[in-house]
Amino acid sequence: MNAKTESDIRESAAADIESLRIVYAEAFPEEELMPLVVALLEPGSPVVSLVASVDGAIVGHILMTLCGIEGRSERVALLGPLGVAPAWQKKGVGTALVAEGLRRVKASGAAQVHVLGDPAYYGRFGFRADAGVAAPYPLPEEWKTAWQSLSLRDGAPTLTGKLVVPEPWRQPALWAPLPE
């Protein structure tokens, strides 16, 4: 953790679900991410799930789902969702969760991590727009720069193909804006 915030990062547990509901409701009041989070946290799911806590209270969460690329043998990961309670945003909690998540998926053998998110935020970690690996569903044109990746192996070849995700991620609504 950085000097701004003293928090602990650990693997999530089943007992954390109610705290996660609060974190995601506060962090994303206009999105309902908990059905996805709960589905991804089913026993045996290929995920890295970490929580950040301060004085025993959960203030942040990150999921990284292990995936594949159609026609390739490399394992990759999909980062998301990442949620931090508003009172703890801009205090290093999200940064610490991303850094530890990247360390753990790299240790699991993942070659690359993908994210659909704010380029200004994720660019700080080295993520760059990725046109080589396609998202599981077509992205709106205005989201093209938000589809990013980060190689976890120095000198690794550029990966190409289509991201293959587990069932909870196979919902087109997760990959396109909601109709107004």
C-alpha positions in Angstrom: 0.0 0.0 0.0 1.3 3.5 -0.6 1.9 6.0 2.2 -1.5 7.7 1.7 -3.5 4.8 3.1 -2.8 2.0 5.5 -4.9 -0.9 4.3 -4.6 -4.6 4.0 -5.0 -6.6 0.8 -6.2 -10.1 1.0 -8.1 -12.7 -0.9 -11.8 -12.3 -0.7 -14.0 -14.7 1.3 -17.6 -15.7 1.1 -18.3 -13.7 4.2 -17.3 -10.5 2.3 -20.3 -10.5 -0.1 -22.4 -8.0 1.9 -19.5 -5.6 2.3 -18.9 -5.9 -1.5 -22.5 -5.0 -2.2 -22.0 -1.8 -0.2 -18.7 -0.9 -2.0 -20.1 -1.5 -5.5 -23.4 0.3 -4.8 -21.5 3.3 -3.5 -18.8 3.2 -6.2 -21.2 2.6 -9.1 -24.6 3.8 -8.1 -26.0 3.6 -11.7 -24.7 0.1 -12.4 -25.7 -3.3 -10.9 -22.4 -5.2 -10.8 -23.1 -7.6 -8.0 -24.8 -10.3 -10.1 -21.5 -10.5 -12.2 -19.4 -10.4 -9.0 -21.4 -13.1 -7.3 -21.3 -15.3 -10.4 -17.5 -14.9 -10.8 -17.0 -15.7 -7.1 -18.6 -19.2 -7.4 -16.3 -21.9 -6.1 -14.0 -23.1 -8.8 -14.2 -20.0 -10.9 -10.9 -19.0 -12.5 -10.5 -15.7 -10.7 -8.2 -13.7 -8.5 -10.5 -11.8 -6.1 -8.9 -9.4 -3.6 -10.3 -7.0 -1.0 -8.7 -4.0 0.6 -9.7 -3.3 4.2 -9.0 -0.4 6.6 -9.4 -1.1 10.3 -11.3 -4.3 9.4 -13.8 -2.6 7.0 -13.7 -3.5 3.4 -13.2 -0.4 1.2 -12.3 -1.9 -2.1 -12.4 -5.0 -4.3 -10.9 -6.2 -7.6 -11.6 -9.2 -9.7 -9.3 -10.6 -12.4 -10.7 -13.5 -14.4 -8.4 -15.9 -16.1 -9.3 -16.3 -19.8 -8.0 -17.5 -23.1 -7.6 -16.2 -26.6 -9.3 -18.1 -29.4 -6.8 -20.3 -31.2 -4.0 -19.6 -28.8 -2.5 -21.5 -25.9 -1.6 -18.4 -23.8 -3.5 -17.7 -20.6 -4.6 -14.1 -20.2 -6.7 -12.2 -17.6 -9.5 -9.8 -17.7 -9.4 -7.1 -15.0 -12.7 -6.0 -13.6 -14.7 -5.0 -11.9 -12.6 -2.8 -9.7 -14.5 -0.9 -7.0 -13.4 1.4 -4.2 -15.8 3.1 -1.8 -15.9 6.9 -2.6 -14.5 7.9 0.7 -11.4 5.9 -0.1 -10.9 6.8 -3.7 -7.7 8.8 -4.6 -6.0 7.4 -1.5 -4.1 4.5 -3.1 -6.6 1.7 -2.5 -7.3 1.1 -6.2 -3.6 1.3 -7.1 -2.7 -1.2 -4.4 -5.5 -3.6 -5.6 -4.4 -3.4 -9.2 -0.7 -3.9 -8.4 -1.4 -6.9 -6.2 -3.8 -8.3 -8.7 -1.3 -8.0 -11.5 1.4 -9.7 -9.4 -0.9 -12.6 -8.7 -2.1 -13.2 -12.2 1.4 -13.0 -13.5 2.4 -15.6 -10.9 -0.5 -17.8 -12.2 1.1 -17.8 -15.6 -1.0 -15.2 -17.4 0.8 -13.6 -20.3 -1.3 -10.5 -20.6 -4.1 -8.6 -18.8 -7.0 -6.9 -20.6 -9.3 -4.2 -19.2 -12.2 -2.1 -20.5 -11.7 1.1 -18.5 -10.5 4.6 -18.3 -7.3 5.0 -20.3 -6.1 7.8 -18.0 -6.4 5.6 -14.9 -5.2 2.3 -16.3 -2.4 3.9 -18.4 -0.6 4.6 -15.1 0.0 0.9 -14.8 1.2 0.6 -18.4 -2.0 -0.5 -20.1 -2.3 0.6 -23.7 -5.1 0.5 -26.3 -5.2 -3.0 -27.8 -6.4 -3.7 -31.3 -4.8 -7.2 -31.5 -7.1 -9.0 -29.1 -10.8 -8.4 -29.6 -13.3 -8.1 -26.8 -15.8 -10.9 -26.6 -18.5 -8.7 -28.1 -18.2 -5.7 -30.4 -17.5 -2.5 -28.6 -19.0 0.9 -29.4 -16.6 3.1 -31.4 -16.3 5.6 -28.5 -15.0 2.8 -26.3 -12.2 1.6 -28.6 -9.5 3.3 -26.6 -10.9 2.0 -23.4 -10.1 -1.6 -24.5 -6.6 -2.0 -23.3 -4.0 -4.6 -22.4 -0.7 -4.9 -20.5 1.9 -7.6 -21.3 3.2 -9.4 -18.2 6.1 -10.9 -20.1 9.1 -8.8 -21.3 9.7 -9.3 -25.0 6.6 -11.5 -25.5 5.1 -11.5 -28.9 2.0 -9.4 -29.6 -1.1 -11.5 -29.0 -4.0 -11.5 -31.5 -7.4 -13.2 -31.6 -10.6 -12.9 -29.7 -10.8 -13.0 -25.9 -12.5 -16.1 -24.6 -14.3 -15.5 -21.3 -16.1 -17.7 -18.8 -19.9 -17.7 -18.8 -20.6 -14.8 -16.4 -18.8 -12.5 -18.8 -20.9 -13.7 -21.8 -23.5 -11.0 -21.5 -23.5 -8.4 -24.4 -24.8 -5.7 -22.0 -21.5 -5.8 -20.1 -19.7 -4.7 -23.3 -21.9 -1.9 -24.5 -23.6 1.1 -23.1 -27.1 0.7 -21.7 -29.9 2.3 -23.7 -31.1 5.6 -22.3 
